[in-house]
Amino acid sequence: MQNKSKDPLHGITLQNILEILVNFYGFDTLAELIPIKCFSSNPTIKSSLTFLRKTDWARKKVEDLYVKTLPKLSN
């Protein structure tokens, strides 16, 4: 029997997280929830990923929002 990780981020890529959040909230709401320029000024998945991969504090905010959003996604 395999042990399942209790970490909700285990096995999911940053790109998957971002795509799920954009589909759920849209870039406008994401920019309100996490006020960073890559969400508010001409946002794309690609440009946002580039920024988030270089900026640990912003990536952490996106990951935290994803974890908080998980219960809403399963409804």
C-alpha positions in Angstrom: 0.0 0.0 0.0 1.4 3.4 -1.0 1.3 6.3 1.4 -0.5 9.3 -0.1 1.0 12.6 0.6 -1.1 14.9 2.7 0.5 17.9 1.0 -2.1 19.4 -1.4 0.7 20.7 -3.6 2.3 17.3 -4.0 2.4 16.3 -7.6 0.9 19.4 -9.1 2.9 21.9 -11.2 2.8 25.6 -10.8 1.3 25.8 -14.3 -1.6 23.5 -13.3 -2.1 25.6 -10.1 -2.2 28.8 -12.1 -4.5 27.4 -14.8 -7.0 26.2 -12.2 -7.0 29.6 -10.4 -7.4 31.5 -13.6 -10.3 29.3 -14.7 -11.9 29.6 -11.3 -11.3 33.3 -10.6 -10.1 34.9 -13.8 -7.1 37.3 -14.0 -9.2 40.3 -12.7 -10.1 38.7 -9.5 -6.6 37.1 -9.1 -5.2 40.6 -9.4 -7.5 41.8 -6.6 -6.6 38.8 -4.3 -2.9 38.9 -5.1 -2.0 42.4 -6.2 1.0 41.7 -8.5 1.5 43.3 -11.9 1.7 40.0 -13.8 -2.0 39.5 -13.0 -3.2 43.0 -13.7 -1.2 44.3 -16.6 -1.7 42.3 -19.9 -1.8 39.0 -18.0 -1.1 35.6 -19.6 -0.3 32.2 -18.2 3.2 32.3 -19.7 4.2 35.7 -18.5 2.8 34.9 -15.0 4.7 31.6 -14.8 7.9 33.4 -15.7 7.4 35.9 -12.9 6.2 33.4 -10.3 9.1 31.0 -11.0 11.6 33.8 -10.2 9.8 35.3 -7.3 9.4 33.1 -4.3 7.1 35.3 -2.2 4.6 35.7 -5.1 4.7 31.9 -5.8 4.0 31.3 -2.1 0.9 33.6 -2.3 -0.4 31.8 -5.4 0.2 28.4 -3.7 -1.6 29.5 -0.5 -4.6 30.8 -2.5 -4.7 27.5 -4.3 -4.8 25.6 -1.0 -7.6 27.9 0.3 -9.5 27.4 -3.0 -9.4 23.6 -3.0 -12.5 23.1 -1.0 -14.5 25.4 -3.4 -13.2 23.4 -6.4 -14.6 20.1 -5.2 -18.2 21.5 -5.0 
